[in-house]
Amino acid sequence: MNKLRENPLTDIALALTLLVLLLVAYNPLQLLMPDMILIILSGAIASVLVLFVVLVWKEQDYDERDTRNRLIAGKYSFIAGTVVLAVGNIVQLLQHEMNIWLPLALAVMVITKMVSLIRLERS
């Protein structure tokens, strides 16, 4: 089995940055969020997600054809789910109607991906 990445610190930092941005977007303290801050926050979330997708895209696949096909399918579905949830988060953020479910789903996907990568690298 090929190692996915030698140093997962970049992945972890990116995932933590995304989680912090999603927490700020959820605005649990009900802080005043002018439209300019919402736009900047939306751009930051989108940028971090693009970086995360690039890291997912650069993962190395196994040699066997069937395993490779399943991994590619999983990769595409993860990216599609992430994009849909990110767009939903941004739309809710801009409508000032942020609820917990979209950020939570996106956070669970990102955390699961990072834990899986780290666990696979150590085995």
HELIX and SHEET records of a PDB file:
HELIX    1   1 LEU A    9  TYR A   26  1                                  18    
HELIX    2   2 ASP A   35  TRP A   57  1                                  23    
HELIX    3   3 ARG A   65  LEU A   94  1                                  30    
HELIX    4   4 TRP A  101  ARG A  122  1                                  22    
END                                                                             
